[in-house]
Amino acid sequence: MKKKKFKSESKRLMDLMVNSIYTHKEIFLREIISNASDALDKLYFKSLTDSSVGLKADDFKIRIVLDKENRTITVSDNGCGMTEEELDNNLGTIAKSGSFDFKAENEKTEDVDIIGQFGVGFYSAFMVSDKVTVNTRAYGSDKAFTWVSDGVEGYRIGESDKPDFGTEVIMHLREDTDDDKYSEYLDQYMIQSLVKKYSDYIRHPIVMDVESSRPVEGKEGEYEDYVEEKTLNSMIPIWKKNKSELTDDDYNSFYKEKFFDFEDPLAVIHSSVEGNATYKSLLYIPAHAPFNYYTKDYEKGLQLYSKGVLITDKCAELLPDYFSFVKGLVDSEDLSLNISREMLQHDSQLKLIAKTVEKKIKSELEKMLKNDREKYEKFFKNFGTQLKFGCYEMYGLNKDKLKDLLLFTSSDEKKLVTLDEYTAKLADDDKNIYYACGETLEKIEMLPQFDAAKSKNLEILMFTEYFDEFVVKTIGEYNGRHFVNICDEEFDLSTEDEKKEIEKLNSDYSGMFEEMAKAIGDSVNSVRFTNKLAGHPVSLATEGQISLDMEKTLNSMPGNEDNKVKAKLILEINCEHPVADKLKSLYDNDKETLAVYSKLLFSEACLIAGKSVDDPVEHSKLVCDLMTK
C-alpha cells in the first residue's frame, strides 16, 4: 500500500477538527451515515437516466455492523463508491467534498438533494476511533481500493478485494478512559438511539442485525435467542407528508413520542413555506407546562433539521421568549450551516424563518381564542404568564403583538376577559379601564375601594399575579382608554359638587391630619378624608407611579435588598363613618389618644391592603391598652 500525507496542514488541522469543531462525540455516526446517504443518492440519481444501473429506490440501503470482540463499527452502503483518484482526493484532502462538487455540477436538477457540503464530516470518526479503514469500489469499475489512517500524519491507500460496488467505513474504537467510554458505541441500543435521534429521516433504510429473544414454541417459560435485520430509521418524516394523509392520531402520537409528553397537544401547526424562506415545520402548543418551565433550567427551542438530518435539538433562535412553550421542528434545505453542521451561522435566512414561525404561532393562538375559548383558557392558565412577560420585557417592545392575547379576571361573574372584550362594553365617554390588585380574588373583593367601585356598577379587572400591574402600565392605554388602579388617588367618581365638598372638609381639618401623620411617622405620606369607601372606615391609597403592589413586587426581587422602593401612601378615612366624628372630637379634646388612634387606623388599613404592619408588637400593645381602658 502507498503511504501518503494529508494534503492540508496535516496534524494541526486534523486535531482542530477532531477536538474543536464538534461539540459531541456521538455526532460521528450522523456524519458517516450522511456520507453513505449521499453516496446512495448519487447512484440513485444516475439510475433515473441510466437503466443499466438496474436498481430501484427500495434496493438502496445503509448497513451498520457492530463487532464487540474487535471493537469495530462498520457503516456500509451500496452507493456510487469511489475510484482510487476520488478516494485519494476526497479523503486525502481535508475539507475536499465530493458531494459538494456533485451538487455544484447538477445544481439545476431538482432531484439532487445531497447532504454533505464541507468534506470534513468523515473525519469526525477519529473522535472515537484510533484507526479508520475505508473499502470502496466505484459503480461500473472492476477494481476496489482501501484507504487506512490512524488520523495522525497521513494514510495508506491500495487495492482491495471488495467484491461489489459501494463503500464500507470500518471504525476501530479507542480504548476507554476515565472520561470517555467508547465501548458504549458497541451497544446496539445506543446505536439505535443515535440513529433515531440524528438520522431518523434519512431517505434510505438504515439496517442492523439486532439480537432478540422469543418464546420457544411448545415449551412454556423457555426463550431462544435469534438475530433479525431491523430497519432503524423512519425514512419519511411526518412533516413532509401531505396534511390530507395524516390524522389527529398521527400528529398526537408523533408529538408524544418525540417530545416525551403524556398528553395530546392543544394545537398542531403543520406548514410548508416557500419563498424568501423555504422550509417545512411541525409545531405543537402543549396542553400543560413542563415542571421546570418557569425556572432558569428550562431550555427553549425547536428541533432544526436540514434535509431530514437533525442539526440541533434546541435552536433557541427560532422562537421568541414569549412563545418558548412551543414544541416542534423546522426542516429547511436553505440553511447556511457552519463547518461542523451542528450549529447555524447567524444569517438572514434563519431570521426570516423565525419571523414566519412567530407569525404562525400568533395566528394559531388568535384562532384558538376566537373559535375555542375553553381550550384557549386552558392554554392561558399554563402559559399566560409567559405572554405577560413578553408584553413588558424589553421596555414593551412586543406589547402590541401580545396585548390582544392576554386574559384577566373580570369582577363581572369572575370570568376571564380580553382587553378588547372589556372596552367593547364601555360607553364612548368612558375613558378608563379599572383594575385592582391583590394576592387572591377574595382579598381584592375585601378592599374598601372595590365595594365603592362596584356600587357604581363598574367592571374591574382583578390582578392576582404580581406583575399584572407592570404589564398594563407597559401597555399604557388600550383603545384610547387608560388603566386606573382603584386604590390610586386618580380613582375618583365623585361629582364636581362632591369633590368641592370633600376638598373643603380636608382643608378645614388639615391641622388634624398633620397631627395624625406626625403620630404615624414616615410610613405615611399624608392623611385625608374621602367619600369613596362606601361603608368601610379606612383604607390606603397611593399617589405617584409606584402602587402598593408594585412596591411589594420590586422589593421582593433579588438584588434590591439595599435599594428599597417606597410607595407614597395616603391614609384615607371615610368622612361619613362614625370614626371620622371620633377623630374630630379627639383632635379638639385629646391629642394623645388621637395619636394612638392614628397608629391603629394606619395598621388596620395596612392589614386590609395586604401590607404587613411595621411594628406588630406596638400594634398589639396599643390594642390591649385600648381594651383595658
Secondary structure, DSSP 8 states (H G I E B T S, - for coil): -EEEE-SSSHHHHHHHIIIII-S-TTHHHHHHHHHHHHHHHHHHHHHTT-GGG---GGG--EEEEEETTTTEEEEEE-S----HHHHHHHHHSTT--HHHHHHHHTTT-TT------SS-GGGGGGGTEEEEEEEEE-TT-S-EEEEEE-SSSEEEEEEE---SSEEEEEEEE----SS--GGGGGSHHHHHHHHHHHSTT-SS-EEEEEEEEEE-TT-TT-EEEEEEEEE----S-GGGS-GGG--HHHHHHHHHHHTT-SS--SEEEEEEE-SSS-EEEEEEE-SS--TTTTSTT----EEEEETTEEEEEEEGGGS-GGGTT-EEEEE-SS--B-TTSSSB---HHHHHHHHHHHHHHHHHHHHHHHH-HHHHHHHHHHHHHHHHHHHHGGGGTTHHHHGGG--EEETTTT-EE-HHHHHHTS-TT--EEEEEE-SSHHHHHTSHHHHHHHHTT--EEEE-STTHHHHHHHH-EETTEEEEETTBTT-----HHHHHHHHHHHHHTHHHHHHHHHHH-TT-SEEEEES-STT-SEEEEEESS--HHHHHHHHHSTT-TTS----EEEEEEETTSHHHHHHHHHHHH-HHHHHHHHHHHHHHHHHHHT---S-HHHHHHHHHHHHT-
